[in-house]
Amino acid sequence: MIQQYEEKLLNLIDTMVETASDDELFAGGYLRGHISLSAANCEMDGISSLEAMNAAVETSLAEAQSELTPADQLIVKAMWDQLQQGAQ
């Protein structure tokens, strides 16, 4: 279930590429790593809950927030929210 959810999220990012702004391209690329890492960790830990997967991505983003400016943090957060809605 986690793998399918990860694929759905990554496909949503891929479909945005043609029409995405520079900010959206940045956020999508940035999120890909966090999504894939979180999915791998969930699968390794035997977690199949999508809520737990979303929480893992949010935790990963929170731990890495010093990598981004406050403005970029907002862009990434908005993209993450959009992806979650689109994947449901």
PDB file of N, CA, C and O in Angstrom:
ATOM      1  N   MET A   1       0.821  -1.195   0.000  1.00  0.00           N
ATOM      2  CA  MET A   1       0.000   0.000   0.000  1.00  0.00           C
ATOM      3  C   MET A   1       0.871   1.269   0.000  1.00  0.00           C
ATOM      4  O   MET A   1       0.579   2.240  -0.698  1.00  0.00           O
ATOM      5  N   ILE A   2       1.942   1.234   0.797  1.00  0.00           N
ATOM      6  CA  ILE A   2       2.848   2.380   0.850  1.00  0.00           C
ATOM      7  C   ILE A   2       3.503   2.599  -0.517  1.00  0.00           C
ATOM      8  O   ILE A   2       3.634   3.734  -0.974  1.00  0.00           O
ATOM      9  N   GLN A   3       3.905   1.520  -1.154  1.00  0.00           N
ATOM     10  CA  GLN A   3       4.577   1.639  -2.448  1.00  0.00           C
ATOM     11  C   GLN A   3       3.647   2.277  -3.486  1.00  0.00           C
ATOM     12  O   GLN A   3       4.077   3.124  -4.268  1.00  0.00           O
ATOM     13  N   GLN A   4       2.386   1.872  -3.489  1.00  0.00           N
ATOM     14  CA  GLN A   4       1.438   2.446  -4.443  1.00  0.00           C
ATOM     15  C   GLN A   4       1.207   3.928  -4.154  1.00  0.00           C
ATOM     16  O   GLN A   4       1.082   4.737  -5.073  1.00  0.00           O
ATOM     17  N   TYR A   5       1.153   4.270  -2.882  1.00  0.00           N
ATOM     18  CA  TYR A   5       0.959   5.662  -2.489  1.00  0.00           C
ATOM     19  C   TYR A   5       2.168   6.497  -2.916  1.00  0.00           C
ATOM     20  O   TYR A   5       2.017   7.596  -3.448  1.00  0.00           O
ATOM     21  N   GLU A   6       3.361   5.966  -2.677  1.00  0.00           N
ATOM     22  CA  GLU A   6       4.580   6.652  -3.101  1.00  0.00           C
ATOM     23  C   GLU A   6       4.553   6.879  -4.610  1.00  0.00           C
ATOM     24  O   GLU A   6       4.845   7.979  -5.080  1.00  0.00           O
ATOM     25  N   GLU A   7       4.203   5.842  -5.368  1.00  0.00           N
ATOM     26  CA  GLU A   7       4.149   5.966  -6.826  1.00  0.00           C
ATOM     27  C   GLU A   7       3.141   7.021  -7.255  1.00  0.00           C
ATOM     28  O   GLU A   7       3.393   7.790  -8.183  1.00  0.00           O
ATOM     29  N   LYS A   8       2.007   7.055  -6.581  1.00  0.00           N
ATOM     30  CA  LYS A   8       0.979   8.040  -6.914  1.00  0.00           C
ATOM     31  C   LYS A   8       1.495   9.461  -6.663  1.00  0.00           C
ATOM     32  O   LYS A   8       1.303  10.352  -7.492  1.00  0.00           O
ATOM     33  N   LEU A   9       2.149   9.666  -5.521  1.00  0.00           N
ATOM     34  CA  LEU A   9       2.699  10.984  -5.204  1.00  0.00           C
ATOM     35  C   LEU A   9       3.755  11.390  -6.229  1.00  0.00           C
ATOM     36  O   LEU A   9       3.751  12.518  -6.720  1.00  0.00           O
ATOM     37  N   LEU A  10       4.655  10.466  -6.546  1.00  0.00           N
ATOM     38  CA  LEU A  10       5.726  10.777  -7.506  1.00  0.00           C
ATOM     39  C   LEU A  10       5.169  11.015  -8.910  1.00  0.00           C
ATOM     40  O   LEU A  10       5.681  11.855  -9.649  1.00  0.00           O
ATOM     41  N   ASN A  11       4.125  10.278  -9.274  1.00  0.00           N
ATOM     42  CA  ASN A  11       3.477  10.507 -10.574  1.00  0.00           C
ATOM     43  C   ASN A  11       2.831  11.882 -10.635  1.00  0.00           C
ATOM     44  O   ASN A  11       2.869  12.546 -11.671  1.00  0.00           O
ATOM     45  N   LEU A  12       2.241  12.308  -9.527  1.00  0.00           N
ATOM     46  CA  LEU A  12       1.658  13.655  -9.489  1.00  0.00           C
ATOM     47  C   LEU A  12       2.737  14.710  -9.725  1.00  0.00           C
ATOM     48  O   LEU A  12       2.520  15.680 -10.450  1.00  0.00           O
ATOM     49  N   ILE A  13       3.891  14.513  -9.111  1.00  0.00           N
ATOM     50  CA  ILE A  13       5.007  15.438  -9.324  1.00  0.00           C
ATOM     51  C   ILE A  13       5.419  15.415 -10.793  1.00  0.00           C
ATOM     52  O   ILE A  13       5.622  16.465 -11.402  1.00  0.00           O
ATOM     53  N   ASP A  14       5.542  14.214 -11.360  1.00  0.00           N
ATOM     54  CA  ASP A  14       5.967  14.084 -12.760  1.00  0.00           C
ATOM     55  C   ASP A  14       4.997  14.761 -13.720  1.00  0.00           C
ATOM     56  O   ASP A  14       5.425  15.374 -14.698  1.00  0.00           O
ATOM     57  N   THR A  15       3.697  14.658 -13.456  1.00  0.00           N
ATOM     58  CA  THR A  15       2.719  15.258 -14.363  1.00  0.00           C
ATOM     59  C   THR A  15       2.713  16.784 -14.282  1.00  0.00           C
ATOM     60  O   THR A  15       2.245  17.452 -15.204  1.00  0.00           O
ATOM     61  N   MET A  16       3.222  17.329 -13.202  1.00  0.00           N
ATOM     62  CA  MET A  16       3.271  18.789 -13.052  1.00  0.00           C
ATOM     63  C   MET A  16       4.415  19.418 -13.839  1.00  0.00           C
ATOM     64  O   MET A  16       4.393  20.617 -14.119  1.00  0.00           O
ATOM     65  N   VAL A  17       5.404  18.622 -14.191  1.00  0.00           N
ATOM     66  CA  VAL A  17       6.644  19.154 -14.768  1.00  0.00           C
ATOM     67  C   VAL A  17       6.386  20.035 -15.986  1.00  0.00           C
ATOM     68  O   VAL A  17       7.021  21.079 -16.136  1.00  0.00           O
ATOM     69  N   GLU A  18       5.478  19.636 -16.842  1.00  0.00           N
ATOM     70  CA  GLU A  18       5.251  20.379 -18.082  1.00  0.00           C
ATOM     71  C   GLU A  18       4.699  21.781 -17.854  1.00  0.00           C
ATOM     72  O   GLU A  18       4.971  22.692 -18.636  1.00  0.00           O
ATOM     73  N   THR A  19       3.926  21.955 -16.787  1.00  0.00           N
ATOM     74  CA  THR A  19       3.278  23.243 -16.566  1.00  0.00           C
ATOM     75  C   THR A  19       3.730  23.940 -15.287  1.00  0.00           C
ATOM     76  O   THR A  19       3.231  25.017 -14.961  1.00  0.00           O
ATOM     77  N   ALA A  20       4.664  23.341 -14.565  1.00  0.00           N
ATOM     78  CA  ALA A  20       5.054  23.862 -13.254  1.00  0.00           C
ATOM     79  C   ALA A  20       5.912  25.121 -13.371  1.00  0.00           C
ATOM     80  O   ALA A  20       6.669  25.307 -14.324  1.00  0.00           O
ATOM     81  N   SER A  21       5.760  25.969 -12.366  1.00  0.00           N
ATOM     82  CA  SER A  21       6.639  27.137 -12.244  1.00  0.00           C
ATOM     83  C   SER A  21       7.993  26.667 -11.707  1.00  0.00           C
ATOM     84  O   SER A  21       8.142  25.515 -11.299  1.00  0.00           O
ATOM     85  N   ASP A  22       8.963  27.560 -11.713  1.00  0.00           N
ATOM     86  CA  ASP A  22      10.276  27.220 -11.164  1.00  0.00           C
ATOM     87  C   ASP A  22      10.166  26.807  -9.697  1.00  0.00           C
ATOM     88  O   ASP A  22      10.826  25.862  -9.264  1.00  0.00           O
ATOM     89  N   ASP A  23       9.337  27.514  -8.936  1.00  0.00           N
ATOM     90  CA  ASP A  23       9.145  27.179  -7.523  1.00  0.00           C
ATOM     91  C   ASP A  23       8.537  25.791  -7.359  1.00  0.00           C
ATOM     92  O   ASP A  23       8.942  25.029  -6.481  1.00  0.00           O
ATOM     93  N   GLU A  24       7.570  25.469  -8.203  1.00  0.00           N
ATOM     94  CA  GLU A  24       6.932  24.151  -8.131  1.00  0.00           C
ATOM     95  C   GLU A  24       7.902  23.043  -8.537  1.00  0.00           C
ATOM     96  O   GLU A  24       7.891  21.960  -7.952  1.00  0.00           O
ATOM     97  N   LEU A  25       8.725  23.309  -9.522  1.00  0.00           N
ATOM     98  CA  LEU A  25       9.733  22.327  -9.922  1.00  0.00           C
ATOM     99  C   LEU A  25      10.722  22.078  -8.783  1.00  0.00           C
ATOM    100  O   LEU A  25      11.089  20.937  -8.502  1.00  0.00           O
ATOM    101  N   PHE A  26      11.145  23.162  -8.135  1.00  0.00           N
ATOM    102  CA  PHE A  26      12.049  23.029  -6.998  1.00  0.00           C
ATOM    103  C   PHE A  26      11.402  22.202  -5.889  1.00  0.00           C
ATOM    104  O   PHE A  26      12.004  21.258  -5.378  1.00  0.00           O
ATOM    105  N   ALA A  27      10.172  22.562  -5.523  1.00  0.00           N
ATOM    106  CA  ALA A  27       9.480  21.873  -4.426  1.00  0.00           C
ATOM    107  C   ALA A  27       9.249  20.402  -4.762  1.00  0.00           C
ATOM    108  O   ALA A  27       9.418  19.533  -3.907  1.00  0.00           O
ATOM    109  N   GLY A  28       8.867  20.129  -5.989  1.00  0.00           N
ATOM    110  CA  GLY A  28       8.648  18.749  -6.407  1.00  0.00           C
ATOM    111  C   GLY A  28       9.919  17.922  -6.319  1.00  0.00           C
ATOM    112  O   GLY A  28       9.901  16.797  -5.820  1.00  0.00           O
ATOM    113  N   GLY A  29      11.010  18.474  -6.799  1.00  0.00           N
ATOM    114  CA  GLY A  29      12.285  17.784  -6.728  1.00  0.00           C
ATOM    115  C   GLY A  29      12.732  17.560  -5.296  1.00  0.00           C
ATOM    116  O   GLY A  29      13.239  16.493  -4.948  1.00  0.00           O
ATOM    117  N   TYR A  30      12.540  18.563  -4.482  1.00  0.00           N
ATOM    118  CA  TYR A  30      12.911  18.472  -3.072  1.00  0.00           C
ATOM    119  C   TYR A  30      12.074  17.407  -2.360  1.00  0.00           C
ATOM    120  O   TYR A  30      12.597  16.612  -1.580  1.00  0.00           O
ATOM    121  N   LEU A  31      10.785  17.405  -2.636  1.00  0.00           N
ATOM    122  CA  LEU A  31       9.888  16.458  -1.980  1.00  0.00           C
ATOM    123  C   LEU A  31      10.117  15.013  -2.408  1.00  0.00           C
ATOM    124  O   LEU A  31       9.904  14.093  -1.619  1.00  0.00           O
ATOM    125  N   ARG A  32      10.547  14.807  -3.642  1.00  0.00           N
ATOM    126  CA  ARG A  32      10.781  13.432  -4.134  1.00  0.00           C
ATOM    127  C   ARG A  32      11.669  12.649  -3.175  1.00  0.00           C
ATOM    128  O   ARG A  32      11.361  11.510  -2.825  1.00  0.00           O
ATOM    129  N   GLY A  33      12.759  13.255  -2.755  1.00  0.00           N
ATOM    130  CA  GLY A  33      13.679  12.562  -1.855  1.00  0.00           C
ATOM    131  C   GLY A  33      13.049  12.244  -0.519  1.00  0.00           C
ATOM    132  O   GLY A  33      13.219  11.144   0.005  1.00  0.00           O
ATOM    133  N   HIS A  34      12.326  13.190   0.034  1.00  0.00           N
ATOM    134  CA  HIS A  34      11.680  12.976   1.328  1.00  0.00           C
ATOM    135  C   HIS A  34      10.586  11.906   1.229  1.00  0.00           C
ATOM    136  O   HIS A  34      10.431  11.088   2.136  1.00  0.00           O
ATOM    137  N   ILE A  35       9.841  11.918   0.140  1.00  0.00           N
ATOM    138  CA  ILE A  35       8.770  10.927  -0.057  1.00  0.00           C
ATOM    139  C   ILE A  35       9.374   9.532  -0.202  1.00  0.00           C
ATOM    140  O   ILE A  35       8.924   8.589   0.449  1.00  0.00           O
ATOM    141  N   SER A  36      10.380   9.401  -1.044  1.00  0.00           N
ATOM    142  CA  SER A  36      10.981   8.082  -1.281  1.00  0.00           C
ATOM    143  C   SER A  36      11.653   7.537  -0.028  1.00  0.00           C
ATOM    144  O   SER A  36      11.515   6.354   0.286  1.00  0.00           O
ATOM    145  N   LEU A  37      12.374   8.382   0.683  1.00  0.00           N
ATOM    146  CA  LEU A  37      13.030   7.948   1.912  1.00  0.00           C
ATOM    147  C   LEU A  37      12.001   7.531   2.960  1.00  0.00           C
ATOM    148  O   LEU A  37      12.167   6.506   3.621  1.00  0.00           O
ATOM    149  N   SER A  38      10.959   8.307   3.111  1.00  0.00           N
ATOM    150  CA  SER A  38       9.924   7.989   4.093  1.00  0.00           C
ATOM    151  C   SER A  38       9.207   6.697   3.735  1.00  0.00           C
ATOM    152  O   SER A  38       8.908   5.888   4.613  1.00  0.00           O
ATOM    153  N   ALA A  39       8.931   6.500   2.453  1.00  0.00           N
ATOM    154  CA  ALA A  39       8.266   5.267   2.016  1.00  0.00           C
ATOM    155  C   ALA A  39       9.159   4.061   2.291  1.00  0.00           C
ATOM    156  O   ALA A  39       8.687   3.032   2.775  1.00  0.00           O
ATOM    157  N   ALA A  40      10.435   4.187   1.986  1.00  0.00           N
ATOM    158  CA  ALA A  40      11.368   3.082   2.230  1.00  0.00           C
ATOM    159  C   ALA A  40      11.450   2.758   3.719  1.00  0.00           C
ATOM    160  O   ALA A  40      11.464   1.588   4.101  1.00  0.00           O
ATOM    161  N   ASN A  41      11.504   3.789   4.558  1.00  0.00           N
ATOM    162  CA  ASN A  41      11.562   3.564   5.999  1.00  0.00           C
ATOM    163  C   ASN A  41      10.292   2.907   6.517  1.00  0.00           C
ATOM    164  O   ASN A  41      10.354   2.016   7.364  1.00  0.00           O
ATOM    165  N   CYS A  42       9.146   3.339   6.014  1.00  0.00           N
ATOM    166  CA  CYS A  42       7.877   2.733   6.429  1.00  0.00           C
ATOM    167  C   CYS A  42       7.833   1.258   6.039  1.00  0.00           C
ATOM    168  O   CYS A  42       7.455   0.409   6.847  1.00  0.00           O
ATOM    169  N   GLU A  43       8.215   0.961   4.818  1.00  0.00           N
ATOM    170  CA  GLU A  43       8.192  -0.434   4.364  1.00  0.00           C
ATOM    171  C   GLU A  43       9.171  -1.287   5.162  1.00  0.00           C
ATOM    172  O   GLU A  43       8.867  -2.428   5.510  1.00  0.00           O
ATOM    173  N   MET A  44      10.341  -0.733   5.448  1.00  0.00           N
ATOM    174  CA  MET A  44      11.343  -1.465   6.217  1.00  0.00           C
ATOM    175  C   MET A  44      10.840  -1.749   7.635  1.00  0.00           C
ATOM    176  O   MET A  44      11.149  -2.791   8.212  1.00  0.00           O
ATOM    177  N   ASP A  45      10.060  -0.811   8.192  1.00  0.00           N
ATOM    178  CA  ASP A  45       9.531  -0.961   9.540  1.00  0.00           C
ATOM    179  C   ASP A  45       8.191  -1.686   9.571  1.00  0.00           C
ATOM    180  O   ASP A  45       7.600  -1.849  10.638  1.00  0.00           O
ATOM    181  N   GLY A  46       7.704  -2.125   8.406  1.00  0.00           N
ATOM    182  CA  GLY A  46       6.440  -2.847   8.345  1.00  0.00           C
ATOM    183  C   GLY A  46       5.213  -1.978   8.555  1.00  0.00           C
ATOM    184  O   GLY A  46       4.159  -2.469   8.959  1.00  0.00           O
ATOM    185  N   ILE A  47       5.350  -0.700   8.285  1.00  0.00           N
ATOM    186  CA  ILE A  47       4.240   0.254   8.447  1.00  0.00           C
ATOM    187  C   ILE A  47       3.488   0.345   7.128  1.00  0.00           C
ATOM    188  O   ILE A  47       4.091   0.567   6.078  1.00  0.00           O
ATOM    189  N   SER A  48       2.165   0.173   7.181  1.00  0.00           N
ATOM    190  CA  SER A  48       1.378   0.235   5.949  1.00  0.00           C
ATOM    191  C   SER A  48       0.331   1.347   5.968  1.00  0.00           C
ATOM    192  O   SER A  48      -0.420   1.504   5.005  1.00  0.00           O
ATOM    193  N   SER A  49       0.274   2.101   7.029  1.00  0.00           N
ATOM    194  CA  SER A  49      -0.699   3.176   7.170  1.00  0.00           C
ATOM    195  C   SER A  49      -0.272   4.402   6.372  1.00  0.00           C
ATOM    196  O   SER A  49       0.855   4.879   6.505  1.00  0.00           O
ATOM    197  N   LEU A  50      -1.178   4.906   5.545  1.00  0.00           N
ATOM    198  CA  LEU A  50      -0.875   6.114   4.774  1.00  0.00           C
ATOM    199  C   LEU A  50      -0.708   7.321   5.684  1.00  0.00           C
ATOM    200  O   LEU A  50       0.079   8.222   5.394  1.00  0.00           O
ATOM    201  N   GLU A  51      -1.448   7.335   6.782  1.00  0.00           N
ATOM    202  CA  GLU A  51      -1.315   8.425   7.753  1.00  0.00           C
ATOM    203  C   GLU A  51       0.092   8.422   8.343  1.00  0.00           C
ATOM    204  O   GLU A  51       0.697   9.478   8.526  1.00  0.00           O
ATOM    205  N   ALA A  52       0.610   7.224   8.639  1.00  0.00           N
ATOM    206  CA  ALA A  52       1.968   7.116   9.176  1.00  0.00           C
ATOM    207  C   ALA A  52       2.989   7.546   8.127  1.00  0.00           C
ATOM    208  O   ALA A  52       3.996   8.171   8.458  1.00  0.00           O
ATOM    209  N   MET A  53       2.736   7.219   6.887  1.00  0.00           N
ATOM    210  CA  MET A  53       3.624   7.631   5.793  1.00  0.00           C
ATOM    211  C   MET A  53       3.641   9.155   5.680  1.00  0.00           C
ATOM    212  O   MET A  53       4.706   9.761   5.566  1.00  0.00           O
ATOM    213  N   ASN A  54       2.464   9.770   5.712  1.00  0.00           N
ATOM    214  CA  ASN A  54       2.388  11.229   5.656  1.00  0.00           C
ATOM    215  C   ASN A  54       3.120  11.850   6.839  1.00  0.00           C
ATOM    216  O   ASN A  54       3.832  12.842   6.684  1.00  0.00           O
ATOM    217  N   ALA A  55       2.944  11.264   8.022  1.00  0.00           N
ATOM    218  CA  ALA A  55       3.626  11.770   9.216  1.00  0.00           C
ATOM    219  C   ALA A  55       5.136  11.631   9.066  1.00  0.00           C
ATOM    220  O   ALA A  55       5.882  12.509   9.500  1.00  0.00           O
ATOM    221  N   ALA A  56       5.594  10.547   8.461  1.00  0.00           N
ATOM    222  CA  ALA A  56       7.032  10.341   8.254  1.00  0.00           C
ATOM    223  C   ALA A  56       7.601  11.407   7.314  1.00  0.00           C
ATOM    224  O   ALA A  56       8.697  11.921   7.541  1.00  0.00           O
ATOM    225  N   VAL A  57       6.861  11.732   6.269  1.00  0.00           N
ATOM    226  CA  VAL A  57       7.315  12.787   5.351  1.00  0.00           C
ATOM    227  C   VAL A  57       7.368  14.122   6.093  1.00  0.00           C
ATOM    228  O   VAL A  57       8.331  14.876   5.952  1.00  0.00           O
ATOM    229  N   GLU A  58       6.347  14.409   6.872  1.00  0.00           N
ATOM    230  CA  GLU A  58       6.310  15.672   7.617  1.00  0.00           C
ATOM    231  C   GLU A  58       7.465  15.757   8.603  1.00  0.00           C
ATOM    232  O   GLU A  58       8.068  16.818   8.765  1.00  0.00           O
ATOM    233  N   THR A  59       7.776  14.647   9.263  1.00  0.00           N
ATOM    234  CA  THR A  59       8.904  14.611  10.196  1.00  0.00           C
ATOM    235  C   THR A  59      10.214  14.836   9.449  1.00  0.00           C
ATOM    236  O   THR A  59      11.077  15.583   9.908  1.00  0.00           O
ATOM    237  N   SER A  60      10.356  14.191   8.304  1.00  0.00           N
ATOM    238  CA  SER A  60      11.557  14.351   7.491  1.00  0.00           C
ATOM    239  C   SER A  60      11.723  15.807   7.059  1.00  0.00           C
ATOM    240  O   SER A  60      12.825  16.354   7.109  1.00  0.00           O
ATOM    241  N   LEU A  61      10.641  16.420   6.641  1.00  0.00           N
ATOM    242  CA  LEU A  61      10.693  17.827   6.235  1.00  0.00           C
ATOM    243  C   LEU A  61      11.040  18.729   7.415  1.00  0.00           C
ATOM    244  O   LEU A  61      11.825  19.666   7.273  1.00  0.00           O
ATOM    245  N   ALA A  62      10.462  18.452   8.563  1.00  0.00           N
ATOM    246  CA  ALA A  62      10.732  19.259   9.754  1.00  0.00           C
ATOM    247  C   ALA A  62      12.198  19.158  10.166  1.00  0.00           C
ATOM    248  O   ALA A  62      12.812  20.152  10.552  1.00  0.00           O
ATOM    249  N   GLU A  63      12.748  17.959  10.083  1.00  0.00           N
ATOM    250  CA  GLU A  63      14.152  17.756  10.459  1.00  0.00           C
ATOM    251  C   GLU A  63      15.105  18.454   9.498  1.00  0.00           C
ATOM    252  O   GLU A  63      16.229  18.789   9.871  1.00  0.00           O
ATOM    253  N   ALA A  64      14.669  18.671   8.276  1.00  0.00           N
ATOM    254  CA  ALA A  64      15.523  19.279   7.254  1.00  0.00           C
ATOM    255  C   ALA A  64      15.197  20.751   7.004  1.00  0.00           C
ATOM    256  O   ALA A  64      15.728  21.344   6.065  1.00  0.00           O
ATOM    257  N   GLN A  65      14.344  21.343   7.817  1.00  0.00           N
ATOM    258  CA  GLN A  65      13.895  22.701   7.519  1.00  0.00           C
ATOM    259  C   GLN A  65      15.027  23.728   7.507  1.00  0.00           C
ATOM    260  O   GLN A  65      14.896  24.778   6.878  1.00  0.00           O
ATOM    261  N   SER A  66      16.120  23.445   8.185  1.00  0.00           N
ATOM    262  CA  SER A  66      17.242  24.397   8.164  1.00  0.00           C
ATOM    263  C   SER A  66      17.905  24.462   6.789  1.00  0.00           C
ATOM    264  O   SER A  66      18.679  25.380   6.519  1.00  0.00           O
ATOM    265  N   GLU A  67      17.607  23.497   5.918  1.00  0.00           N
ATOM    266  CA  GLU A  67      18.153  23.504   4.555  1.00  0.00           C
ATOM    267  C   GLU A  67      17.488  24.560   3.677  1.00  0.00           C
ATOM    268  O   GLU A  67      18.040  24.966   2.655  1.00  0.00           O
ATOM    269  N   LEU A  68      16.299  25.000   4.084  1.00  0.00           N
ATOM    270  CA  LEU A  68      15.498  25.890   3.243  1.00  0.00           C
ATOM    271  C   LEU A  68      15.293  27.251   3.893  1.00  0.00           C
ATOM    272  O   LEU A  68      15.282  27.378   5.118  1.00  0.00           O
ATOM    273  N   THR A  69      15.134  28.247   3.063  1.00  0.00           N
ATOM    274  CA  THR A  69      14.741  29.562   3.568  1.00  0.00           C
ATOM    275  C   THR A  69      13.279  29.478   4.007  1.00  0.00           C
ATOM    276  O   THR A  69      12.561  28.572   3.584  1.00  0.00           O
ATOM    277  N   PRO A  70      12.834  30.399   4.839  1.00  0.00           N
ATOM    278  CA  PRO A  70      11.413  30.391   5.217  1.00  0.00           C
ATOM    279  C   PRO A  70      10.474  30.443   4.012  1.00  0.00           C
ATOM    280  O   PRO A  70       9.428  29.794   4.018  1.00  0.00           O
ATOM    281  N   ALA A  71      10.832  31.198   2.989  1.00  0.00           N
ATOM    282  CA  ALA A  71       9.987  31.284   1.790  1.00  0.00           C
ATOM    283  C   ALA A  71       9.923  29.924   1.088  1.00  0.00           C
ATOM    284  O   ALA A  71       8.850  29.491   0.668  1.00  0.00           O
ATOM    285  N   ASP A  72      11.072  29.253   0.963  1.00  0.00           N
ATOM    286  CA  ASP A  72      11.092  27.937   0.330  1.00  0.00           C
ATOM    287  C   ASP A  72      10.336  26.906   1.165  1.00  0.00           C
ATOM    288  O   ASP A  72       9.705  26.003   0.616  1.00  0.00           O
ATOM    289  N   GLN A  73      10.399  27.035   2.477  1.00  0.00           N
ATOM    290  CA  GLN A  73       9.644  26.140   3.347  1.00  0.00           C
ATOM    291  C   GLN A  73       8.150  26.234   3.049  1.00  0.00           C
ATOM    292  O   GLN A  73       7.452  25.221   3.010  1.00  0.00           O
ATOM    293  N   LEU A  74       7.672  27.439   2.844  1.00  0.00           N
ATOM    294  CA  LEU A  74       6.252  27.634   2.528  1.00  0.00           C
ATOM    295  C   LEU A  74       5.891  27.013   1.182  1.00  0.00           C
ATOM    296  O   LEU A  74       4.827  26.412   1.036  1.00  0.00           O
ATOM    297  N   ILE A  75       6.770  27.158   0.212  1.00  0.00           N
ATOM    298  CA  ILE A  75       6.526  26.586  -1.116  1.00  0.00           C
ATOM    299  C   ILE A  75       6.467  25.068  -1.038  1.00  0.00           C
ATOM    300  O   ILE A  75       5.581  24.441  -1.619  1.00  0.00           O
ATOM    301  N   VAL A  76       7.419  24.480  -0.315  1.00  0.00           N
ATOM    302  CA  VAL A  76       7.455  23.021  -0.166  1.00  0.00           C
ATOM    303  C   VAL A  76       6.223  22.535   0.594  1.00  0.00           C
ATOM    304  O   VAL A  76       5.623  21.527   0.220  1.00  0.00           O
ATOM    305  N   LYS A  77       5.845  23.239   1.652  1.00  0.00           N
ATOM    306  CA  LYS A  77       4.666  22.847   2.442  1.00  0.00           C
ATOM    307  C   LYS A  77       3.406  22.906   1.582  1.00  0.00           C
ATOM    308  O   LYS A  77       2.567  22.008   1.650  1.00  0.00           O
ATOM    309  N   ALA A  78       3.271  23.946   0.784  1.00  0.00           N
ATOM    310  CA  ALA A  78       2.095  24.075  -0.083  1.00  0.00           C
ATOM    311  C   ALA A  78       2.051  22.933  -1.102  1.00  0.00           C
ATOM    312  O   ALA A  78       0.987  22.372  -1.364  1.00  0.00           O
ATOM    313  N   MET A  79       3.196  22.596  -1.667  1.00  0.00           N
ATOM    314  CA  MET A  79       3.260  21.494  -2.628  1.00  0.00           C
ATOM    315  C   MET A  79       2.928  20.170  -1.942  1.00  0.00           C
ATOM    316  O   MET A  79       2.202  19.349  -2.502  1.00  0.00           O
ATOM    317  N   TRP A  80       3.447  19.958  -0.747  1.00  0.00           N
ATOM    318  CA  TRP A  80       3.173  18.720  -0.010  1.00  0.00           C
ATOM    319  C   TRP A  80       1.670  18.599   0.267  1.00  0.00           C
ATOM    320  O   TRP A  80       1.090  17.528   0.088  1.00  0.00           O
ATOM    321  N   ASP A  81       1.051  19.678   0.697  1.00  0.00           N
ATOM    322  CA  ASP A  81      -0.399  19.669   0.945  1.00  0.00           C
ATOM    323  C   ASP A  81      -1.161  19.341  -0.336  1.00  0.00           C
ATOM    324  O   ASP A  81      -2.109  18.557  -0.317  1.00  0.00           O
ATOM    325  N   GLN A  82      -0.744  19.944  -1.441  1.00  0.00           N
ATOM    326  CA  GLN A  82      -1.390  19.712  -2.734  1.00  0.00           C
ATOM    327  C   GLN A  82      -1.240  18.247  -3.162  1.00  0.00           C
ATOM    328  O   GLN A  82      -2.192  17.643  -3.657  1.00  0.00           O
ATOM    329  N   LEU A  83      -0.056  17.685  -2.973  1.00  0.00           N
ATOM    330  CA  LEU A  83       0.182  16.293  -3.345  1.00  0.00           C
ATOM    331  C   LEU A  83      -0.684  15.336  -2.520  1.00  0.00           C
ATOM    332  O   LEU A  83      -1.254  14.385  -3.054  1.00  0.00           O
ATOM    333  N   GLN A  84      -0.774  15.599  -1.224  1.00  0.00           N
ATOM    334  CA  GLN A  84      -1.589  14.731  -0.372  1.00  0.00           C
ATOM    335  C   GLN A  84      -3.047  14.746  -0.821  1.00  0.00           C
ATOM    336  O   GLN A  84      -3.701  13.704  -0.871  1.00  0.00           O
ATOM    337  N   GLN A  85      -3.548  15.931  -1.146  1.00  0.00           N
ATOM    338  CA  GLN A  85      -4.936  16.037  -1.606  1.00  0.00           C
ATOM    339  C   GLN A  85      -5.118  15.322  -2.932  1.00  0.00           C
ATOM    340  O   GLN A  85      -6.121  14.637  -3.134  1.00  0.00           O
ATOM    341  N   GLY A  86      -4.167  15.474  -3.830  1.00  0.00           N
ATOM    342  CA  GLY A  86      -4.255  14.852  -5.140  1.00  0.00           C
ATOM    343  C   GLY A  86      -4.128  13.341  -5.108  1.00  0.00           C
ATOM    344  O   GLY A  86      -4.641  12.659  -5.995  1.00  0.00           O
ATOM    345  N   ALA A  87      -3.457  12.811  -4.106  1.00  0.00           N
ATOM    346  CA  ALA A  87      -3.237  11.374  -4.014  1.00  0.00           C
ATOM    347  C   ALA A  87      -4.394  10.628  -3.361  1.00  0.00           C
ATOM    348  O   ALA A  87      -4.429   9.397  -3.379  1.00  0.00           O
ATOM    349  N   GLN A  88      -5.326  11.355  -2.794  1.00  0.00           N
ATOM    350  CA  GLN A  88      -6.446  10.695  -2.110  1.00  0.00           C
ATOM    351  C   GLN A  88      -7.536  10.282  -3.058  1.00  0.00           C
ATOM    352  O   GLN A  88      -8.543   9.716  -2.632  1.00  0.00           O
TER     353      GLN A  88
END
